[in-house]
Amino acid sequence: MHESPDTLPAARIPRATYRLQFHAGFTFDDAVAILPYLQRLGVSHVYCSPIQRARPGSTHGYDVVAHGEINPELGGHEGYCRFSQALRAHGLGQLLDLVPNHMGVLGADNPWWTDVLENGPASAYAGYFDIDWEPMDADLRGKVLLPVLGDAYGRVLDAGELVLDLDADAGRLVVCYQSQRFPLAPATYAQVLARAEGMACEPADAVRALRQRPVEPALERAVRAALAAWNRPGERDALHTLLEAQHYRLAFWRVASDEINYRRFFDINELAALRIERPEVFEATQGLALDLAARGWVDGLRIDHPDGLRDPAQYFARLQEGYARRAGRPPPGIDAEGRPGRPLYVVAEKIATGHEEVPGEWAIHGTTGYRFANVAGGVLVDTAAEAAFGRIWRTFTGEKRPFSEIAIEAKRSVVANPLASDMTMLAAMLLRIARADRRTRDFTLNNLRRALAGVAACMPVYRTYVTPERGASPQDRRLIDEAVDAARARSELADDSIFQFVRLALRGEAPAGGEVPQALREQVQRFAARFQQFSAPVAAKGVEDTAFYRWFPLA
């Protein structure tokens, strides 16, 4: 790679990497013990699983709850220092696995999420998570749906499984369900504490009093007596009214597929998506890793699931710029090949199909090797035997359809079931856009939903990369056209003009003709961005997790 004179020198490229999966049973000190072995193997860089603080007991580290801390279960900061020093002593480099798309939630161990549940849209972290605070369901406006209950909410409440308690360590009133704790809104403290004898007080006073640690013993006794009164069997109606006043709604876990209003990692409720496109969220979540890289302890980053990000190109550019700034160097420029400067070695976990090119504006050194693995694996497959294996497969299973048809069917199933709530939100966004123009206002929610589901199922790649700044690339337009045309050919909609409307929206373009208000343009651009974040999990769950288990002639 050729760098222009005003950019950083080229990154150190790994020769051979070895993955280390850290958890409580394999810590930094355990890793130090095997470094001589890795050195003898010829490894150049150790590739570390996520090292930031994750949910307690996590065996994978992808459920980070505190980006600014090194996981104490792995050895904390001191253990990491020993590990990094040992790497340098053995002449080994270090790569970190970063998870920018989501965080672990639904436990009491994520302070940002806890603050959102406590304070709702007024939380300082409300904009950190991708939450729809204005969903179609009016009862959920200003709230987060929490699908955590093992049975219907009414039955759980009536059975006395929702219990008010005092978290004395945190100075919070909470509602407990089994081992989980959810904070009460400070504005509702006075209502709860009114039952404490002689202690009715203003909400702010109650919050201040409880958060003085340790909690004054007489105050704690009075609070616990009030909570005991709330938890009596005859108080279920009052408890329900109190819970309705919170910034969240506790719900049966099966409700998630239809009504959840925060974006997740695929359909995993415990992993809430972040709005990494916001500069403050980027700095709060990526700063530690960039600091370690600028210090010289980390040589590169492996980025998990960038297809979940609103704008991967922007994210990768910020990584390189943040690294250069911390290292006290000029910002990266453009190299002789017209690509962005890449002073920090970065690879993206990206699955690209055979007819898809990874965007050239991504400031990365490549992907993590899925395409190479397919090529290498292909050496072991005799393609001349395809017809024979196909006959065996069809005879044994009775399945006559090609894989492409099975994949489309599987993606439709994903859209209609585990990701149905995401589809509802997208259809509602598109409906608001349609209603803004007299030529499209007759497109109904149901028909828009059916058209979008068809396009998502027919998308030949994980996603496109349309942005307001760059628009749709020629590759984006080709892929959108392919998906829309295929969906229209399969559609049973009486009025297929809806597909041209969808085509423009997916390109981030407002309906043609006449003056288009700026607010409408922005709505369309938000829709296009959100659809791209939706089609990626549809493809992953539909193809990798479903179709591959329905069509496997090589078995």
N, C-alpha and C positions, 0 to 999 in steps of 0.2 A: 504494500500500500504506500502511495506517495503522499506526503503531507505538505501543505504549503508552509512557508517559513514562519507564519504567525500562529501556527497551531502546535500542540504538544507533540512530543515524539511518539512514534508508534507504540501501541500497547505490547506487553509481553504475552506472546501467544503460547498457550499450553501445548506441550508435546504429547502428554498422556495424562489422563486424570483418573482418580480413584475416589469413588463416592463413599463418604462416611455418614451413616445414619445415626445422629445423636438422639439420645433419650436418657431417662434416669438410669437405665441399665447399661448405658455406654456413654460415658462422659468425656470431657476434654482430656482428663488425665488418662482414661483408658485409651484414647486415641494416641496420646504421646508414646505409649508403650509399643505401638505397632509401626511407628514411623521408620525405624531402621529397616523393617521388612519392606515397606513401600518404597524406600530409597533403593533397595537392592532389586526390586521389580523393574526399576526404570521409570517410575512415575515422576512427572514433573510438578504436578499440582494436585493437592487434595481438594476435592469438591465436597463442601460441607452442606448438610441439610440445614434448614432454617435454624438460626441460633438465638433469635429474639424470644422473649418470654412468651410461652404458649400456654394453653389451658393446662392445669395441673394433670400430670400423668400422660400427656400427649406422647405418642410414640412416633409421630411423623413431623410435628412442628409447623404444619401448615395452618394451624388455628392460633395464630399470634394474637395476644391480647395486650401487649405493651411493646411497641416498636423501639422505644428508647432504652430498653433494658436487655441485657444478655441473660438468657434463661438460667435462673439459679439451680434448676434441676440438672443442668449440664455442667455446673461448676462456677457459674456466674462470671463476673468480670475477671476475678483473680485466676480462675481456671482457664479462661480464654487467653489471658496474657501468657500463662505458662505454655499453653498449646501453640500459640503463635511464635513464641521465642524458640520452642523446640523445632517448629517447621523451618525457621530460618537457619538453625544450627545444622539441620540435615540437608540444606539446600533445596527445600521444597517450597512451592508457592501455594496460594490458597484462593479458592473460588467460593463465593457465598451464593446460596440459593435464596432469592428474595421473592416474597409473596405480596405484590402490590395491589391485587384485586380485591382482597377480602380480609376480614378479621374473625376470630372466634367470638361468638356472642351467646346469649341465653343463660350464661352463668353469672355469678356475682364477681367474676375475676377480671372483667374488662371495664376499667373506670370510665371510658368514653361512653360505652353503651349504657352503663348504669346511669350516667348523668342524663342521657337522652330519655331514658324511661322515667327518670325522676322529674325532669323539667320540660319534656316534650319539645315542641318547635322552638322554645326559648332557650334550650340548651346551647352552650357554646360549641357543642359537637354535633348538633342536629344536621348541619350541612356536611359533616364528614362521611355520613352514611347515605347510601342511595335510597332514601325513603320517599314514598309518595304520600305527602301529608294531605293531599286533596283527592283521594280516590273516589270512584263512582259511588261507593257505599257511604252515604252521608253520616252514618253512625261511626265511621272510622276516621272522619276528618279530624286532623290534629292528633291522631293516635297511631300507635304501632300495633299491628296484630301479632300476638305471641302464641303460636300454635304449639303449646307445651303440655297440654293436659292429656291424660290417658283415657279420658271419657268425655262425654258432652259436658259443657260448662255447668249447666244446671244440676246435673247429677253429682258432679264433683263438689259443687258448693253445698248442696243439700247433705252430702255425706260428711261434711265437716272437714274436708281435706284442704280447704283454703283457710289458713290461720294467720291472724295478725301477730306480729312479734316485734321486739326491739333488738336491732343489731347494735349492741352497746359499743362494740369496737369502732364501728363507722359512725355512730350517732344518728342512726336512721330508723324510721319506722318502716317495716317491710311486711309484705304478704308472702307467706311461705307455702310452697306446694312441694311435698316430699323434700328433696334435698335442695330445691331451688328457692331463691329469695328475689323478690321484686320490690323496688323501693316505692314508697308512697310519695305522691306529690306534696311538697311542703305546704301548699295552700290547703291541704286537707288535714293537716296535723291538728288544727284547733278542733275540728269535728271529732277526731278520735279522742283527743285529750280532754274534751269537755266532760267525759265520764270519769275523769280522775278527780277525786274529791277535792274541791277548793282550788282546782288548778286550771280552770278555763282561761285561755290566754290567746293572744294574737299569734298567727302562724309564724311570723318572723321571730317572735320571742321564743316560741317552742323550738324552732330549728336551732337558734343560737344556744339555748339551754342544753339541748340534747347533744350538740356537737362539741361541747366543752368536755374533752376527754381527760381523765375518766369521768363518766357521768356521775353526777352527785348522787350518793346512795338514796337519800330521801326522794329525789326526783325519779330515780329508776324504780323504786317501789311503787310510787304513785302511778307511773306510766304502765307498769306491768299489771297493776290492779285494773286500770282502765282497759287494757288489752284483753284481760281475762273476761271482762264484762262483754266486750265485743264478740268474743269467741264462744259464747254460750249458744246452745242449739236454737233458742228462740230468736236469735239476732240475725238469721240468714238474710232476711229482706234488707235490713239495715246495712249488712256487709255488702250485699249486692249493689246497693245505692252508692256506697263508698267506692267500690271498685269501678263503677261506671264513671266516677269523677277522675280517674287516673288517666295518664297519657298513653296508656296501652290497654289492650283488651286481651285477657287470657282466653284461650280457645282450645278446643279439641285439636289434636295434631293433624287429623285428617282434613281439617278446614284449610290447611296451608295451600294445597294445590289450586283452590278456587279463589281465596280471598287475601292471601298474604300481600302486604303492601311495601315490603322492602326487597330490593334485589339481592339475590343470594348467589353463592357459587353453585351453579347448576340448580339442583332442587334441595340442597342441604340447608335446612333451617338454621343450623348452628353456625353457619358461615355467612355473615352479612357483607355485602359488597361495599367498597369504599369509593368515594368520589375523588380519585387520585388526580383528576384533571385540575382540581383546585390547588393553587400554589401552597396554601397553608397545610393542606392534607399531604401533599407531596413531601414537604419539608419535615413534617412531623413523623412520617412513616419511613422515608428513605434516608433521612439525615445520618443515622448511626452508621449504616453501611458505607455511605460516601465518606464519612469521617475516617473510618477504618481504611478505606482505599487510599485516601489522601495521605494518611499516616504511613503508608507503605506496607501495612499488614495484609491487605487483601489485594490480589492482583486482578480480579475480575468478578463478574456477577452473572448468574444464571437466573433469568426472569421467568417466573412461573405464570402461565396462562395470560400472556399479554392480550389475547383476543377478547378478554373480558373488559378491557379498558376502553374508555370512550374514544381516546385518540392515542394509540400506541406510539405513533411517530413523535408526538409532542412529549410523551413520557420518556422515550429514549433520548431525545434531545436534552431534556432537563437533567437526565442522569449524567450525560457527558459534560454539560455546562456546570452542574453542581460539583462534579469531581474537579474540573479545572479550576473553579473558583476557590475551592477548599485547598487545592494544592498551590494556590498563588500563581497560577499560570494564565495566559491569555485564553479567551474563550475559543473553543474549537472552530475552525473554519471549514472550507470545502476542499477536498483533496483533488488531485489531478484528474481523477476519473469522474469528478462531479458529485461525489458522495460526501455526506457530512463527515467531519473529522471525528475520529473515534479513539481518543487517547486512553480510554478505559476499556479493557476487554469485556464485552457484553455479548451474551448469546440469549436468544429468545426461544422459549418452549412453544414452538409453532408447528402445527401440522399443515403442510401445503400439498395440495393435490398435484398430479402430474402436469396439469395444464395451467398452473397458477404460479406466479412469481411473487416472492416476498417483496413488499414495497421497497424501492431503492432509497427512499428518504429516511428509512429507519437507521439510526446511528448505532448499528450493531455489527458484529463480525460474522454473524451467521445464526443458524438455528441449532437446536440441540441434537440433531442428527436423525430424525425420523426418516427423512427421505434417503439418507445414506444407508440406514438400516434396511429399508425396503430393497435398495439396489443390492446390498451385500447378501441379504436373504434370498434374493432372486437367483443368485448363483447356484443355490441348492435345489431349485425347482426346475424340472424338465417341462418346459411349456409345450413340448410336442405331445405330452400325455394329457393335455387339457380335455380333449374330446372324450377320451376314455373315462377320466374321472367324472366328467359331467354326466355321462350315461349311467355310471354306477350311482351317483348322487340322485339323479332323477328316478331311477328304478327303485332305490331303497326308500326314498322319502316321498315320492310322488309330487315333489315340488318342481314345477315346470318354469316358474318365473325366473328371470335373471336377477342378479344381485341388486341392480339399480332399482328395480321395482320394489324389492323387499326393503331397501333402505328408505325409499320414499314413504312406504307404509309405516315403517318404524318411526320415522320423524313425525308423521301425522299423529301417531299415538302419543308421542312425547308432548307435542303441542296441546293435545286434547286432555291430557291427564296431569303429569307432574308439573308441567309449566303452564297450565291453563290460566293461572292468575296473572302471569306475565303477559300472556296473549290478550287477556281482557284489558289490561292497562294500555297496551299498544293500540288495540282497536278503539278504545276510548279517546286516546290522543288523536288518532286519525279521524274519528268522528267529529271532533271539535274543529279540525282543519277543514273537513268537508262542509260543515255547516256554515263556514265563513264565506262561502262562495255560492251564488244562486245556481250555478251550473252543476254543482256537486252535492248540494244539500240534501237531495233525496236518497243518497247512499245511506243505507241503514247500518246500525251497529252490527247486526247479525251478518249481513252480507260483507261488510268490511272485515269482520273477523274470519269469515270463510275464505275470503280472497287472501288475506295475510297468512292464514294457516297453510294454504296451498303454496304460496311463494316460499315460505320458510321451509316447507318439506322438499321443494324442488331446487333449493339453492345448491349449486354444485360444489360450493366451497364452504368453509366455516363462516366466513363473513367478508364483507367489503370494508373499505376504509375511507368513506366519504366524510369530509369535514367542511365546515363553512369557509375556511381559509383556502383550501385546496380544491374544493368541489369533488366531483367524481372523476377518477382517472379513466383512461380508455379501458383498462382491465375491469374496473368497477362497473362501467356501463355495459360491457359485454356480459359480465356475470349476472347483473341485474336483469338485463334483457332475456338471458337464457332462462332464468328462474321464472320471470313473469310470463313469458311465452309458454313455458311448460305447464305452469299452473293454469293459465287460461285454456289451454288445450284439454286439460283434464276437468275443468270446471263445469258445473251444472247450473251456474247462475244465469238467470234469464237475461240480465243486462251485463254483458262482459266489458262495457266501457269502464267499469270500475277498475279494471286492471291497468289502464293507461294512467288513471289517477294514482294508483299505487306505484306504478313505475316512476312517475315524477317525484313522488314523495320519498321513495327510497334513494333517489339521486340527491335529495335535499333541495329539490326545486319546487317552488310554489306553483299552483295551477296557472297555466299560460293565459295570457290575454288580460288587458286592462292593467291598472295600477295596483300593485300588490303591497299592502301595508307591511311595514317592517316587522311588526309584531307577528304577523302571519308567517313571514319568512323564517323568523326565529323558531316558531312552533314547528314548522316543517323540518328545520335542521335538527331540532331536539328529537323529533320522531325518528329521523334517519339514523341518528347516532344511537338511539335506544334500540332500534330494530337490529342494528349490527351487534349490539351486546347480547341480543336475544338469539339470533340465528346461530351463534357459535355453540352455546350449550345444547341447542336443538340438534345440531350436527353431531356433537360429541356423544350425547346420550342416545340419539337415534341410530347412529352408525356403530360407534365403538361398543356401547353398552347394550345394544339391542340387536341390530341387524347381523353383527358378527356372530351372535349366538343362534341365529336362525338360518344362516347360510354358511356352511363350512365343508365343502366337498373334499378338501384335502384331508379331512379326518378319516 
